[in-house]
Amino acid sequence: MYCYICSPYRGNLIRRIRNRRYARALTKRAIDMGYTPITPHLYLTQVLNDNRQQEREKGLKLGLDLLNVCGTMIVGCRYGITEGMQKEITQAARMRVDIKYRG
């Protein structure tokens, strides 16, 4: 079963490094739980510039498209819930995706 990983990405250089490390840890946790994880902000940010609004919006839309194949969402809330994360959580709730909050 596919699992969508929702966690923070943006911030200054130090926070982005921390946030990517956190996203990787959540992805590994999902694998250990038996899921096939989808973590769009780990790879879409490698080809889209998150600092350019148009590309950021495209990445957020692509992430929501990927959410369509997921039955579960793991929300990494250790560092708070960002605006982008809230959009993903709201969409998952509308779709009746099983949402699991993790610290």
N, C-alpha and C positions, 0 to 999 in steps of 0.2 A: 504494500500500500504506500502511496506517495504521501509525503509529509512536507508541508511548507514551513520553512524556518523564517520567522519574523523577529528581527532584532535591529537595534540602532546601527546606523552607518556613519552619518555625517558628524562633523566636528573638526576641531583643529587637528593637526598632524598626530599628536599623541592620542587623542580620542579615537581617531580613525584606526590607528594601529590597534588600540585596545578593543574597539568594536569589531574589527575583522577577526581578531583572536577569539573573541567571544562567539562570533558567528560560526567559526570553525569548530569550537568546542560544542556548541549546540548541534551542529551537523553531525559530529562524531557521536554525540549522545543519541541522536535519532537513529543513526546506523546501528548502534548497540541495542536499541529498542526494537530493531527489526524493520524499520521503515526505509524507504528509498527517499532520501531527503532532497528537496529542491530549495536552494539558497540563492535566489537571484542576485542579491546585492553583493555576493562574493564574486560573481563572474560578469554580470552586466556592467558593473563599474569598471571592468577592465577594458571594455570597448566603447562605453558611453561616458561622457564627462559629466559627473554629478554636479559640477559647478556651473554648467550651462543649463539654464532653466528648461529649454526645449528638450535637451537630451535627458535631463532628470525626469521630466514628465513622461517621456517615452519609456524610460526604464521602469517607472512606477506602473505604467499601463501594462508593459510586458509582464511584470511581476504578478499583477492581478489576473492576466490571462493564464499564467502558469498555475495560479491558485485553483483554476477550474478543474484541474485533474487531481487535486489533493482531497483526501478525506479527513486529514488532520492538519492542524496548525500548531506548531510549538512557538510560543511567544517568549522570547528572552527578555525579561523585565528587570534584570539586575540594575541596569543603568537608566531606567525609566522608559516611558512609552512616548515615542516621537510622533509628530503629526503624520508622517508617512506610514508609520506602523499602525496608527489608529485607523487610517483609511483601509489598510489591509485587514485589520481585525473586524472592522464594521462589515466589509464585504464578506469575510468568512462567516460571520454570524448570519448575514442574510442568506448565505448559501447552505446554512446548517452544517458547516464544517465543525468537527470536534476540535475545540480550542483548549490547549493545555498551556498554562502559565508556568514558567520555570525561572528560577533566580540565577 
